[in-house]
Structures are given as C-alpha cells and as structure tokens.
Amino acid sequence: MTLDDLLFDIHVLEYELQSFERRFGVLSEMFYEVWSQGEEPADSSWVLPWAAWAGAYESWRDYRSEYMQATTPNPIPTSLNCPVPIRTTNTSRPTSNTTAFPRPVSPSTRPICLF
C-alpha cells in the first residue's frame, strides 16, 4: 500500500468515524475505550453499528500508525529544495521609493516553496 493509498483510506475512515460520532454523540476515542473494556450498548439495535464503529476505529488507528511509521525518518523536509520556486522574495530593504515592488537582488533572493 502506498502512502497515497494510506492517506486516502485514513480520510475515508475519518469521515465514517465522524458519521458515527454525530449519530451517537460520542468521540470515537471515548467510544472505543469503553467498547474495548467490554461495554455493551443498552439498545440491541446498536450492536451491529457499534461493532462497525469499533472496526472502523481500529482500521483508522492501524493505518495512521502505519503512515506515521513510514514517514518517521523525515516527516517534514529539513531543507526546502523546490524544483521550481513559486515566487521570489527580496530580503533586502529597497534603496529608493521609485517602485513599490523592488526587484530581487542576489544573494538576498530566496525561493519560497508552497507545499
């Protein structure tokens, strides 16, 4: 499974978990803690939805853990090496007021990458 697949599945499961949370009025983490301790629903018609909710939560937790492990060495790049800068900024102060947007001058010009 690729990272894109994991991320897609995580988002689908989050949507499903939010649906259960709205239906039953409880956050998934709180529900799962009680469920894992053997708590049964008071209404027998909730047994199957609670089992589905618990399964979705376990899958979400496992996929999220797998995603985090796959990205742990460098979850955030230490240097931003963009192939193409989105825009360029000038870090030096303008020397004249002839233009509102001074031209970038090397070496104070640096690319800004937007991810």
C-alpha positions in Angstrom: 0.0 0.0 0.0 1.4 3.4 -1.0 1.4 6.5 1.2 -1.2 8.0 -1.0 -3.4 4.9 -0.5 -2.9 5.0 3.2 -3.8 8.7 3.4 -6.9 8.2 1.2 -8.1 5.3 3.5 -7.4 7.4 6.6 -9.5 10.2 5.2 -12.4 7.9 4.3 -12.3 6.3 7.7 -12.3 9.7 9.4 -15.4 10.6 7.5 -17.0 7.3 8.6 -15.9 7.9 12.2 -17.4 11.4 12.2 -20.7 9.9 11.0 -20.8 7.5 14.0 -19.8 10.4 16.3 -22.7 12.5 15.1 -25.1 9.6 15.3 -24.2 8.5 18.9 -22.9 11.8 20.3 -19.5 10.5 21.5 -16.0 10.9 20.2 -14.5 7.8 18.7 -11.6 7.6 21.1 -14.0 7.7 24.1 -16.3 5.2 22.5 -13.5 2.7 21.7 -12.1 2.9 25.2 -15.5 1.9 26.6 -16.1 -0.7 23.9 -12.6 -2.3 24.4 -13.5 -2.7 28.1 -16.5 -4.8 27.2 -19.3 -2.3 27.4 -22.4 -3.4 25.6 -24.9 -1.0 24.1 -28.1 -0.5 26.0 -30.2 -0.8 22.8 -29.8 -4.1 21.0 -30.2 -2.4 17.6 -26.9 -0.6 18.3 -24.8 -3.8 18.5 -24.0 -4.0 14.7 -23.4 -0.3 14.3 -21.1 -0.3 17.4 -19.2 -3.3 16.0 -18.7 -1.5 12.7 -17.7 1.7 14.5 -15.1 -0.3 16.5 -13.8 -1.9 13.4 -13.5 1.4 11.6 -11.7 2.9 14.5 -9.2 0.0 14.7 -8.5 0.3 11.0 -8.1 4.1 11.2 -5.7 3.7 14.1 -3.7 1.0 12.3 -3.5 2.9 9.0 -2.5 6.1 10.9 0.2 4.2 12.8 1.5 2.6 9.5 1.5 6.1 7.8 3.4 7.6 10.8 6.0 4.8 10.8 6.5 5.1 7.0 7.2 8.9 7.4 9.0 8.9 10.7 12.6 9.3 9.5 11.8 12.7 7.9 8.1 13.6 8.2 9.0 17.2 7.5 11.7 18.1 5.0 14.8 19.6 6.7 15.6 21.7 3.6 13.1 23.0 1.1 14.6 22.2 -2.3 11.9 23.1 -4.7 12.4 22.3 -8.3 10.6 25.5 -9.3 10.1 28.4 -6.9 6.5 29.5 -6.5 7.6 33.1 -6.0 10.7 35.0 -5.2 11.1 37.5 -2.3 13.7 40.1 -1.7 15.0 40.1 1.8 17.0 43.3 1.4 15.4 46.7 2.0 14.6 48.9 -1.0 17.1 51.7 -1.5 14.7 54.0 -3.3 11.0 54.7 -3.4 10.8 54.6 -7.2 8.9 51.3 -7.2 6.6 49.7 -4.8 8.0 46.3 -5.6 11.8 46.3 -5.7 13.4 43.7 -8.0 15.1 40.8 -6.2 18.8 41.1 -6.0 21.3 38.2 -5.4 22.3 36.8 -3.0 19.4 38.1 -0.8 16.9 36.5 -3.2 15.5 33.2 -2.0 12.8 31.0 -3.4 9.7 30.3 -1.4 8.1 26.9 -1.8 4.4 26.3 -1.0 3.5 22.7 -0.3 
